[in-house]
Amino acid sequence: MNEPDAMTLTLSNHTLDSHDPAGESVRWEKRPARMPDGAIAPDLYNVWITLDNPAQHNSYTTEMVKAVILGFRRASCERDVVAVVFTGAGSRSFCTGGNTKEYAEYYAGRPEEYRQYMRLFNDMVSAILGCDKPVICRVNGMRIAGGQEIGMACDFSVSSDLAVFGQAGPKHGSAPDGGSTDFLPAFVGVERAMQSCTLCETWTAYEAQRYGLLTEVVPVLQVDGEVVANPTVVTDRWLDGGRIVYGTPRTGDALRAGRELIRSGEVDLAPLDAVVERLCGQLLLTMPGCLTKTVESVRKHKLEHWDRNRESNRAWLALNMTTEAKAGFRAFNEGPRGNREVDFVALRRAVAEGRTFDDRLTDEIQPRGEE
């Protein structure tokens, strides 16, 4: 990796007052609030905050994190706003976490810079958890890693049935300590949270709903003018020898046929939007003060763990940028397609031998393309 010369490096500004909204990749807009039947509620609105970086799966840069913080604070103070919808642009991804290009090319090897960045990240999660309006995560696609964490900070999650959910930390040089180790056990239980956080295997939207992670799942694939449930997933509620398999990925020929059907159709997020709008309408038909207090009371179960751990986790994540994170993010950023993980066996062998985690070791464990 070519690192910029220290004399020419432009340092990032991690203060909110430095944020320039011009050209940012986060959209903030007010949309008319609607009743559950679709009728407009005069002079009332919902705020939509949209991560708009689809070319990089809506991963958030430092400037985008600032924009999200300010966006939630602004929405929180808008007197005529009922709810906030937090989503991503396009149909492929809600968010896949922090921008790995920025991580690899700027923050890797600079723990104090990353510590400042993590202050902003923590403030983003806290801004969601502290919003005076209920927050709905509109999951339009992949919700992975830090995207999973900011999604779980929301109060509701309504998902496309093509979306997948999961973590990436231990596979790419980090730990999911930006909220997943705090929130996920509360949603799905300790055993499943351990499985997700350590193995980094993804769940389908139907599995995530079955585990308690989602409010509702909505089919969005149109084939020949008809809405079709995700054909790569078992969506029929049936039993196989007493084992519930609803929501699990199909395999073999069934999986290949499902993927082909997806390619032949079109993704239409209008049904997802209809469900999100209906949920906003249901929230509209409540006492505003009682709703806010109820939301705040339920959030306490997340805040209890988040407030206890976020600062110590920030410190560890910063220091980790000198070792495994530096190697892992570089591998993801520079590795060939389909091979963006370090050589885990070589790394473990080096650690067992007591080797220093220096640049030479980082180079040795990088993924290699075909010779």
PANU-977883 format. One record per residue (C-alpha): residue in three letters; x, y, z. Coordinates in pm, 1 decimal, decimal comma, always signed. Example, Ala and Ser with C-alpha at 12.3 -4.5 7.8 and 13.67 -1.06 7.14 Angstrom:
PANU-977883
 rest        X        Y        Z
  ALA  +1230,0   -450,0   +780,0
  SER  +1367,0   -106,0   +714,0
This chain:
PANU-977883
 rest        X        Y        Z
  MET     +0,0     +0,0     +0,0
  ASN   +136,1   +340,1    -93,6
  GLU   +114,9   +564,2   +210,7
  PRO   +119,0   +944,9   +168,6
  ASP   +427,9  +1125,4   +286,9
  ALA   +378,9  +1262,9   +639,2
  MET   +474,1  +1610,6   +520,8
  THR   +202,3  +1613,9   +251,6
  LEU    -75,5  +1430,4   +437,9
  THR   -392,8  +1634,5   +479,8
  LEU   -542,6  +1548,8   +815,8
  SER   -915,1  +1492,1   +847,7
  ASN  -1116,6  +1737,8  +1053,1
  HIS  -1333,6  +1547,1  +1299,1
  THR  -1528,3  +1844,7  +1436,5
  LEU  -1892,9  +1888,2  +1346,8
  ASP  -1854,6  +2260,6  +1285,1
  SER  -1624,2  +2177,4   +993,3
  HIS  -1896,0  +1991,7   +806,6
  ASP  -1968,9  +2124,9   +460,2
  PRO  -2304,1  +1994,4   +328,8
  ALA  -2209,3  +2076,6    -30,0
  GLY  -2161,5  +1753,9   -221,0
  GLU  -2231,1  +1528,9    +78,0
  SER  -2364,3  +1180,9    +19,5
  VAL  -2649,1  +1200,4   +269,5
  ARG  -2992,8  +1331,6   +168,2
  TRP  -3231,1  +1494,2   +418,7
  GLU  -3588,8  +1557,9   +310,1
  LYS  -3931,6  +1618,5   +453,3
  ARG  -4216,5  +1417,0   +305,7
  PRO  -4586,2  +1469,0   +379,7
  ALA  -4709,1  +1244,0   +659,2
  ARG  -4990,7  +1007,8   +565,9
  MET  -5263,8   +833,6   +756,7
  PRO  -5259,7   +451,4   +755,1
  ASP  -5509,4   +461,0   +466,2
  GLY  -5272,9   +678,2   +259,5
  ALA  -5451,6  +1011,5   +303,4
  ILE  -5218,4  +1307,3   +363,2
  ALA  -5220,4  +1451,9   +715,7
  PRO  -5207,8  +1830,4   +652,3
  ASP  -4904,1  +2020,4   +783,3
  LEU  -4735,7  +1710,6   +923,4
  TYR  -4427,9  +1536,7   +783,8
  ASN  -4184,5  +1248,6   +807,8
  VAL  -3811,9  +1304,9   +758,3
  TRP  -3621,2  +1069,6   +528,3
  ILE  -3245,9  +1048,4   +584,7
  THR  -3080,9   +861,0   +298,3
  LEU  -2723,5   +734,9   +272,7
  ASP  -2643,6   +815,1    -89,4
  ASN  -2324,5   +630,3   -177,7
  PRO  -2459,0   +332,1   -375,6
  ALA  -2136,1   +278,8   -571,3
  GLN  -1975,6   +175,8   -239,6
  HIS  -2283,7     +3,3    -97,7
  ASN  -2379,9   +317,7    +96,3
  SER  -2077,0   +280,1   +321,3
  TYR  -2031,8   +595,8   +526,8
  THR  -1730,3   +826,5   +501,4
  THR  -1627,2  +1063,5   +779,5
  GLU  -1824,0  +1347,4   +619,2
  MET  -2128,8  +1126,1   +581,3
  VAL  -2115,6  +1037,7   +951,1
  LYS  -2119,1  +1408,3  +1033,5
  ALA  -2417,9  +1459,1   +804,2
  VAL  -2611,3  +1175,4   +968,5
  ILE  -2548,6  +1320,5  +1315,9
  LEU  -2665,5  +1664,7  +1209,3
  GLY  -2957,7  +1517,8  +1016,7
  PHE  -3095,3  +1335,0  +1318,8
  ARG  -3047,1  +1636,9  +1542,0
  ARG  -3233,0  +1853,4  +1293,5
  ALA  -3515,1  +1600,3  +1258,8
  SER  -3538,7  +1573,1  +1635,3
  CYS  -3605,5  +1947,0  +1661,7
  GLU  -3863,6  +1972,2  +1380,9
  ARG  -4197,5  +2028,8  +1558,8
  ASP  -4412,2  +1911,8  +1267,0
  VAL  -4229,2  +1581,6  +1213,4
  VAL  -4389,4  +1253,2  +1319,2
  ALA  -4115,9   +999,1  +1245,0
  VAL  -3775,3   +955,6  +1082,5
  VAL  -3707,5   +701,8   +807,3
  PHE  -3340,3   +604,0   +778,1
  THR  -3246,9   +428,9   +455,0
  GLY  -2997,9   +391,5   +170,2
  ALA  -3003,3   +480,0   -197,2
  GLY  -3075,2   +215,4   -459,9
  SER  -3193,7   -140,8   -407,6
  ARG  -2871,3   -329,3   -332,8
  SER  -2763,9   -195,6     +7,2
  PHE  -2891,5    -10,7   +308,4
  CYS  -2535,4    +18,1   +436,6
  THR  -2228,8   -205,1   +463,5
  GLY  -2059,7     -2,6   +736,7
  GLY  -1761,6   +229,6   +730,9
  ASN  -1596,4   +316,8   +403,0
  THR  -1317,4    +59,8   +376,7
  LYS  -1126,7   +264,6   +118,3
  GLU  -1104,2   +552,7   +365,8
  TYR  -1022,0   +311,0   +647,0
  ALA   -741,9   +143,7   +448,4
  GLU   -591,1   +454,7   +291,5
  TYR   -620,9   +703,1   +578,2
  TYR   -703,0   +549,1   +917,0
  ALA   -498,9   +227,6   +898,3
  GLY   -189,2   +270,2  +1115,2
  ARG   -317,0   +598,3  +1265,1
  PRO   -489,0   +499,7  +1589,6
  GLU   -537,8   +852,3  +1721,8
  GLU   -701,5   +962,6  +1397,2
  TYR   -930,5   +661,1  +1409,9
  ARG  -1009,1   +730,3  +1775,5
  GLN  -1135,7  +1074,4  +1671,2
  TYR  -1335,5   +918,5  +1390,0
  MET  -1489,7   +670,2  +1635,5
  ARG  -1603,3   +963,3  +1847,8
  LEU  -1809,4  +1070,3  +1547,1
  PHE  -1932,1   +715,5  +1487,3
  ASN  -2041,6   +684,7  +1850,9
  ASP  -2217,2  +1020,1  +1823,6
  MET  -2400,2   +892,1  +1513,5
  VAL  -2533,8   +588,5  +1700,2
  SER  -2621,6   +807,0  +1999,2
  ALA  -2797,9  +1057,7  +1771,6
  ILE  -3024,4   +777,6  +1647,2
  LEU  -3086,8   +647,3  +1998,8
  GLY  -3149,1  +1001,9  +2124,4
  CYS  -3377,8  +1121,4  +1846,9
  ASP  -3702,7  +1268,2  +1980,8
  LYS  -3893,4  +1099,0  +1698,3
  PRO  -3936,4   +724,6  +1644,5
  VAL  -3686,6   +599,8  +1385,3
  ILE  -3767,3   +340,9  +1118,7
  CYS  -3485,6   +166,7   +934,3
  ARG  -3603,6   +109,4   +576,8
  VAL  -3378,3   -179,9   +479,1
  ASN  -3359,3   -157,6   +100,7
  GLY  -3070,1   -405,9    +68,0
  MET  -2767,0   -543,5   +251,4
  ARG  -2737,6   -441,5   +617,2
  ILE  -2389,5   -554,5   +709,1
  ALA  -2121,8   -464,2   +970,1
  GLY  -2157,4    -99,5  +1077,7
  GLY  -2474,0    -86,2   +869,6
  GLN  -2619,9   -353,6  +1094,1
  GLU  -2515,6   -152,0  +1397,2
  ILE  -2677,5   +176,2  +1293,5
  GLY  -2980,3    -22,9  +1177,0
  MET  -3024,3   -185,8  +1517,7
  ALA  -3001,2   +156,4  +1682,7
  CYS  -3330,4   +238,5  +1507,0
  ASP  -3664,8   +164,3  +1673,5
  PHE  -3819,1    -37,5  +1389,3
  SER  -3679,8   -217,4  +1086,1
  VAL  -3887,1   -288,1   +775,0
  SER  -3695,5   -484,1   +513,7
  SER  -3693,2   -588,4   +152,1
  ASP  -3700,1   -967,3   +144,1
  LEU  -3391,4   -960,0    -80,4
  ALA  -3181,2   -801,1   +196,2
  VAL  -2922,9   -989,4   +400,9
  PHE  -2795,9   -915,5   +750,8
  GLY  -2467,3   -982,8   +924,6
  GLN  -2130,0   -881,8  +1061,6
  ALA  -1782,4   -861,6   +911,7
  GLY  -1552,0   -772,3  +1201,8
  PRO  -1334,5  -1078,9  +1280,1
  LYS  -1311,0  -1163,1   +908,0
  HIS  -1172,5   -819,8   +820,5
  GLY   -965,2   -720,1  +1119,5
  SER  -1209,1   -567,1  +1363,7
  ALA  -1468,3   -650,4  +1627,8
  PRO  -1836,9   -551,9  +1595,8
  ASP  -1806,3   -322,1  +1896,5
  GLY  -1984,8    -27,5  +1734,9
  GLY  -2316,1   -157,4  +1866,5
  SER  -2361,1   -518,7  +1757,3
  THR  -2201,5   -673,1  +2065,6
  ASP  -2429,5   -444,1  +2268,8
  PHE  -2756,1   -469,1  +2073,0
  LEU  -2762,0   -805,6  +1899,6
  PRO  -2798,2  -1024,5  +2212,8
  ALA  -3104,4   -819,3  +2309,4
  PHE  -3263,9   -888,5  +1970,4
  VAL  -3174,4  -1250,4  +1900,2
  GLY  -3028,2  -1395,4  +2221,3
  VAL  -2667,2  -1455,1  +2324,0
  GLU  -2614,9  -1778,3  +2127,9
  ARG  -2726,3  -1641,1  +1789,7
  ALA  -2550,0  -1311,3  +1857,3
  MET  -2228,3  -1501,7  +1922,7
  GLN  -2273,2  -1695,4  +1598,7
  SER  -2331,0  -1380,8  +1394,7
  CYS  -2057,3  -1168,6  +1552,5
  THR  -1782,9  -1431,7  +1536,1
  LEU  -1853,8  -1636,3  +1222,4
  CYS  -1976,0  -1339,2  +1014,2
  GLU  -2229,6  -1555,1   +831,5
  THR  -2526,7  -1367,8   +687,9
  TRP  -2895,5  -1416,5   +762,0
  THR  -3172,3  -1380,6   +509,0
  ALA  -3439,4  -1121,3   +580,4
  TYR  -3683,0  -1400,2   +673,0
  GLU  -3432,1  -1553,4   +914,7
  ALA  -3367,2  -1210,6  +1066,3
  GLN  -3740,3  -1160,2  +1114,1
  ARG  -3779,2  -1505,6  +1267,0
  TYR  -3495,8  -1431,2  +1509,5
  GLY  -3661,3  -1106,3  +1621,9
  LEU  -3448,9   -853,0  +1434,2
  LEU  -3715,9   -708,8  +1202,5
  THR  -4065,0   -564,0  +1231,9
  GLU  -4177,0   -673,8   +884,7
  VAL  -4037,2   -825,9   +563,0
  VAL  -4174,1   -718,3   +224,6
  PRO  -4138,9   -897,7   -112,8
  VAL  -4009,1   -652,1   -374,7
  LEU  -3925,4   -867,1   -678,2
  GLN  -4151,8   -827,5   -979,7
  VAL  -4158,4  -1103,0  -1242,2
  ASP  -4399,1  -1067,8  -1535,3
  GLY  -4591,8   -799,7  -1351,3
  GLU  -4640,5   -999,9  -1032,0
  VAL  -4471,6   -962,3   -694,0
  VAL  -4270,2  -1272,5   -607,0
  ALA  -4117,3  -1364,0   -271,4
  ASN  -3739,3  -1404,1   -271,3
  PRO  -3692,8  -1724,4   -475,9
  THR  -3349,3  -1799,8   -325,8
  VAL  -3502,0  -1845,8    +19,4
  VAL  -3747,6  -2101,7   +159,5
  THR  -4055,8  -1888,3   +216,8
  ASP  -4312,9  -2166,9   +252,8
  ARG  -4380,3  -2239,6   +618,5
  TRP  -4321,7  -2611,9   +631,8
  LEU  -4157,2  -2864,7   +858,0
  ASP  -3884,6  -3112,4   +770,4
  GLY  -3861,4  -3384,0  +1031,3
  GLY  -3981,4  -3138,5  +1295,8
  ARG  -3718,5  -2877,0  +1204,3
  ILE  -3846,5  -2537,1  +1094,3
  VAL  -3661,6  -2433,6   +778,6
  TYR  -3863,4  -2122,8   +694,1
  GLY  -3636,8  -1838,2   +585,2
  THR  -3324,2  -2043,9   +517,6
  PRO  -3135,0  -2010,7   +187,5
  ARG  -3209,4  -2262,9    -83,0
  THR  -2924,2  -2478,5   -211,3
  GLY  -2816,4  -2653,8   -530,2
  ASP  -3044,0  -2637,5   -833,0
  ALA  -3315,3  -2453,2   -637,4
  LEU  -3070,2  -2177,1   -548,8
  ARG  -2946,7  -2146,9   -907,0
  ALA  -3303,7  -2132,2  -1036,2
  GLY  -3388,8  -1865,4   -778,8
  ARG  -3095,5  -1648,4   -880,4
  GLU  -3195,1  -1679,4  -1245,1
  LEU  -3548,3  -1571,7  -1159,3
  ILE  -3414,7  -1265,3   -978,2
  ARG  -3207,5  -1173,5  -1283,9
  SER  -3515,3  -1203,9  -1503,5
  GLY  -3723,4   -972,4  -1286,4
  GLU  -3705,1   -616,9  -1154,1
  VAL  -3675,9   -485,3   -800,8
  ASP  -3964,7   -252,4   -715,4
  LEU  -3936,4    -92,2   -371,7
  ALA  -4286,2    +61,1   -385,9
  PRO  -4431,2   -220,6   -167,8
  LEU  -4155,8   -157,6    +87,9
  ASP  -4233,4   +214,2    +87,9
  ALA  -4604,3   +142,7   +133,9
  VAL  -4536,0    -61,0   +447,8
  VAL  -4298,4   +206,8   +582,2
  GLU  -4559,2   +478,1   +519,2
  ARG  -4828,5   +267,9   +686,4
  LEU  -4609,6   +224,6   +995,0
  CYS  -4544,3   +600,1  +1003,9
  GLY  -4922,8   +648,9   +983,1
  GLN  -4980,0   +416,7  +1276,3
  LEU  -4729,1   +617,1  +1479,8
  LEU  -4903,6   +939,2  +1377,0
  LEU  -5225,5   +817,7  +1541,6
  THR  -5079,8   +823,7  +1893,0
  MET  -5034,6  +1087,1  +2162,1
  PRO  -4701,9  +1252,5  +2073,8
  GLY  -4574,6  +1293,1  +2427,8
  CYS  -4675,3   +942,3  +2533,1
  LEU  -4519,9   +799,9  +2217,1
  THR  -4188,5   +976,4  +2281,1
  LYS  -4176,3   +856,6  +2641,8
  THR  -4257,4   +500,6  +2541,0
  VAL  -3989,5   +499,5  +2272,7
  GLU  -3734,3   +638,0  +2517,9
  SER  -3827,6   +376,2  +2778,2
  VAL  -3787,4    +85,6  +2537,5
  ARG  -3456,3   +227,8  +2410,2
  LYS  -3313,1   +204,4  +2762,6
  HIS  -3244,1   -164,7  +2708,3
  LYS  -3004,2    -74,0  +2426,7
  LEU  -2864,4   +232,9  +2600,4
  GLU  -2778,2    +37,8  +2914,9
  HIS  -2514,2   -156,9  +2723,1
  TRP  -2423,2   +111,0  +2469,4
  ASP  -2343,2   +379,2  +2728,8
  ARG  -2149,0   +131,9  +2941,0
  ASN  -1919,1    +12,7  +2662,7
  ARG  -1890,4   +269,4  +2383,2
  GLU  -1588,7   +462,9  +2514,3
  SER  -1375,5   +162,4  +2604,9
  ASN  -1469,6     +2,2  +2273,0
  ARG  -1366,7   +321,0  +2091,2
  ALA  -1024,2   +307,3  +2254,9
  TRP   -971,4    -58,2  +2164,5
  LEU  -1086,9    -11,9  +1804,2
  ALA   -841,0   +275,8  +1766,7
  LEU   -544,6    +74,9  +1894,0
  ASN   -644,4   -217,8  +1673,6
  MET   -580,4     +6,2  +1370,8
  THR   -207,6    -56,5  +1423,5
  THR   -236,4   -434,7  +1383,9
  GLU   -521,0   -655,2  +1262,9
  ALA   -744,3   -375,3  +1135,4
  LYS   -457,3   -227,3   +936,7
  ALA   -402,4   -565,5   +769,9
  GLY   -768,8   -651,3   +730,0
  PHE   -890,9   -327,2   +577,5
  ARG   -595,4   -319,7   +343,6
  ALA   -682,2   -673,4   +229,8
  PHE  -1042,4   -578,0   +165,8
  ASN   -946,4   -260,0    -18,1
  GLU   -664,4   -401,3   -231,0
  GLY   -737,1   -773,4   -258,2
  PRO   -858,3   -928,6   -583,6
  ARG  -1228,6   -981,2   -629,6
  GLY  -1345,5  -1287,0   -439,6
  ASN  -1032,3  -1293,0   -223,0
  ARG  -1030,6   -998,7    +15,1
  GLU   -933,6  -1163,8   +342,1
  VAL   -589,2  -1208,1   +493,9
  ASP   -423,2  -1548,5   +518,2
  PHE   -565,0  -1642,2   +858,1
  VAL   -349,7  -1954,9   +894,2
  ALA    -28,6  -1761,6   +827,1
  LEU   -135,2  -1491,2  +1072,3
  ARG   -213,0  -1738,8  +1348,8
  ARG   +115,6  -1918,4  +1288,4
  ALA   +304,8  -1587,9  +1311,6
  VAL   +127,6  -1497,0  +1635,4
  ALA   +207,9  -1841,0  +1779,1
  GLU   +575,1  -1783,6  +1691,3
  GLY   +571,5  -1452,8  +1879,7
  ARG   +641,2  -1238,5  +1574,6
  THR   +604,4   -862,5  +1585,7
  PHE   +295,1   -734,5  +1405,8
  ASP   +484,2   -501,2  +1174,5
  ASP   +455,1   -393,9   +810,3
  ARG   +647,2   -700,3   +695,4
  LEU   +395,4   -932,8   +857,2
  THR   +107,7   -724,8   +721,3
  ASP   +251,2   -765,1   +369,8
  GLU   +301,1  -1138,9   +409,8
  ILE    -60,1  -1214,5   +499,9
  GLN   -222,2  -1007,2   +223,6
  PRO   -438,6  -1196,6    -29,6
  ARG   -271,2  -1274,0   -358,7
  GLY   -421,8  -1279,0   -705,0
  GLU   -349,1  -1552,9   -952,8
  GLU    +10,9  -1557,1  -1064,2
